[in-house]
Amino acid sequence: FTFGKVIHCLSVFIRGYFFLEASMTSGSSRRQFGKTALAGAGMLAGAPRAGAKGNPWSDTGMKLGLSHQRPAMFTGDYLDYLKAMGVEYVEVRIPAAECGYENLAGIKRQVEAAGLKLFEIMLADKYNSPEVTLGLPGRDQTIALFQNFLRDLGKAKIDATTYAWNTVGPGASTGATTTRGYRTRLFEQKNSPQQPPAGGRVYTEDEMWANYEYFIKRVLPVAEEAGVRLQLHPNDPPVDYGGIARIFKNRKAFRRALEIAKYSPCSGLLLCVGSWAEMSGEDGKGEDLVDAIHEFGSRGHIFQIHYRNISAPTPNFSETFPDNGYLNMYRIMRALGEVNFNGMVVPDHVPRCGGDPATSRAGEAFILGYIRALIQAVDTELGRKG
């Protein structure tokens, strides 16, 4: 450990002490002190930290970003909008047919020439593949394609990509509702369509886990060699359907995934706040997301945040703007600051605010400003700025 790292870990412990002092009068849980102190102790003990080799933003704090971008979107007017909103980093999605090195390097040059930074590129049509998740014919060919994609990402010095373990078919939404007058997603489990089992049979949890291990044991070594981080997105919604077990639907599953990867610094989570909020948890009241952030973030295994709020955990929920769901989104951001999260925070599932060009980006702009303000507030409170 460098002297700087030792000082940083001690500062984490000291912040925990003052947090405890404050909790005496505020009524906050003393348990937070223990978590904060243990985070520092874990770092001193050699707990792995995120960051593939060559990671250009390893210690620069939380970043405001935007996902679901495509190269054709980067017009002059759109880039002016992104800069005005304070966006720093972007995620770009491309089809697998365009995943060669020259194209990847060209996208990076395009983004950087526009004054932005590229956080990741992901394959729009292969980041979640039924042939891989279900072990169908073509699995090895898809894995080989993904391995080559990782090598090309590394060669182009692009640090991360996302994968998911969802299964095909309907179920993510059962309709729509409105939030403050604008259209948002609705999910009611009793109305979720139950398609026939894929391939005419049931897929058990054990089988889905076996398929996951088959994939990760072939892909992770390539990612480590290339210096690319793999971000795992949770199931959305976190419920089984159609005879297919969805395995990434609770905190225990993510522990198991990291254990399979032997806590590699190239294996981590794209922590979708909305998907985690959908999880019912052991008591049916939802997963303790702040606690989960301290568990996974203190070891450096949270790479990116999808920032979304909802009305309630499953079985029924609707999506909302971040300031009027059941989660306290400030506490989420504060927890990320406390574990020194240094990845990208992006709006997710933005409410549709009409088709008029004057208002079509209003929801996104509101959420970008909301995220930016909370990042600045947490940085200030933790003594990083101002």
Secondary structure, DSSP 8 states (H G I E B T S, - for coil): --HHHHHHHHHHHHHHHHHHHHHHHH---THHHHHHHHHHHHHHTT------TT-TTTTS--EEEEEEE-GGG--HHHHHHHHHTT--EEEEEE-GGG-SHHHHHHHHHHHHHTT-EEEEEEETTTSS-HHHHTT-TTHHHHHHHHHHHHHHHHHTT--EEEEE---SSS-S-SEEEEETTEEEEEEEGGGS-----GGGS-B-HHHHHHHHHHHHHHHHHHHHHHT-EEEEE--SS-S-BTTB----SSHHHHHHHHHHTTT-TTEEEEEEHHHHHH---TTSS---HHHHHHHHHTTT-EEEEEE-EESSSTTEEEEE-TTSSSS-HHHHHHHHHHTT--SEEEE-S--B--S-TTTTTHHHHHHHHHHHHHHHHHHHHTTS--
